[in-house]
Amino acid sequence: MPNSDYPFVFECTTCDQETTVTREDALGLYPDPESTNAARVVLEQRGWMRGTSEDMLFCPACAGGQPSSPIDQPRDSAPIKPME
């Protein structure tokens, strides 16, 4: 996300709940808010989980019943993309 345009809005695949990640959020949890890992770290700290498919993302309320993995686990596919 070099030169990223914060904020990023992410949406739960199941219930459409949204969470917004701002540069300040990322800076508070990750030393470089422009890093490709910064938004992932914020999402994980908030309890959001990735599903079995790369484009699936679950809020904390929905993550419990879904097969999911922590946001920051390495994957072979592209990173989670924020909503546009």
C-alpha positions as CSV (number, residue, x, y, z in Angstrom):
1,M,0.0,0.0,0.0
2,P,2.8,2.5,-0.6
3,N,1.3,6.0,-0.8
4,S,-2.0,4.6,0.3
5,D,-5.1,6.8,0.4
6,Y,-6.5,6.2,3.8
7,P,-9.1,5.5,5.1
8,F,-9.9,1.9,3.9
9,V,-13.3,0.5,4.4
10,F,-13.6,-3.3,4.8
11,E,-17.0,-5.2,4.7
12,C,-17.9,-8.5,6.4
13,T,-18.8,-11.2,3.8
14,T,-21.7,-12.5,5.9
15,C,-23.4,-9.6,7.6
16,D,-22.1,-6.5,5.7
17,Q,-20.7,-4.9,8.9
18,E,-18.0,-2.4,8.0
19,T,-14.8,-1.4,9.7
20,T,-12.7,1.6,8.7
21,V,-8.9,1.6,9.0
22,T,-7.3,5.0,9.1
23,R,-3.7,6.0,8.9
24,E,-3.8,6.8,12.6
25,D,-5.1,3.3,13.4
26,A,-2.3,1.7,11.3
27,L,0.4,4.0,12.9
28,G,-0.8,3.0,16.3
29,L,-0.3,-0.7,15.7
30,Y,2.4,-0.8,13.0
31,P,5.5,1.3,12.6
32,D,5.0,2.1,8.9
33,P,1.4,2.9,8.0
34,E,2.3,2.6,4.3
35,S,3.4,-1.0,4.7
36,T,1.3,-3.7,3.0
37,N,0.9,-5.3,6.4
38,A,-0.5,-2.3,8.3
39,A,-4.2,-2.6,7.5
40,R,-4.0,-6.4,8.0
41,V,-2.5,-5.9,11.5
42,V,-5.3,-3.4,12.4
43,L,-8.0,-5.9,11.1
44,E,-6.5,-8.7,13.1
45,Q,-6.3,-6.7,16.3
46,R,-10.0,-5.9,15.8
47,G,-10.8,-9.6,15.5
48,W,-11.5,-9.7,11.8
49,M,-10.6,-13.0,10.1
50,R,-10.0,-14.1,6.5
51,G,-12.1,-17.0,5.2
52,T,-11.0,-19.9,3.1
53,S,-11.2,-17.8,-0.1
54,E,-9.0,-14.7,-0.4
55,D,-11.9,-12.4,-1.0
56,M,-13.8,-13.5,2.2
57,L,-13.5,-11.4,5.3
58,F,-15.5,-11.8,8.5
59,C,-16.2,-9.5,11.4
60,P,-15.6,-10.8,14.9
61,A,-19.3,-11.7,15.3
62,C,-19.3,-13.8,12.2
63,A,-15.8,-15.2,12.4
64,G,-16.6,-17.7,15.1
65,G,-18.7,-19.9,12.8
66,Q,-16.6,-19.6,9.7
67,P,-13.6,-21.6,8.7
68,S,-11.0,-18.8,8.8
69,S,-7.4,-18.0,9.4
70,P,-5.7,-15.0,10.9
71,I,-5.4,-12.1,8.5
72,D,-1.6,-12.0,8.6
73,Q,-0.9,-15.6,7.7
74,P,1.0,-15.8,4.4
75,R,-1.1,-16.8,1.3
76,D,-0.3,-17.6,-2.2
77,S,-2.9,-15.3,-3.7
78,A,-3.3,-11.5,-3.7
79,P,-3.8,-9.5,-0.4
80,I,-7.3,-8.5,0.8
81,K,-8.5,-5.5,-1.1
82,P,-10.5,-2.7,0.6
83,M,-13.9,-1.8,-0.8
84,E,-14.0,0.9,-3.4
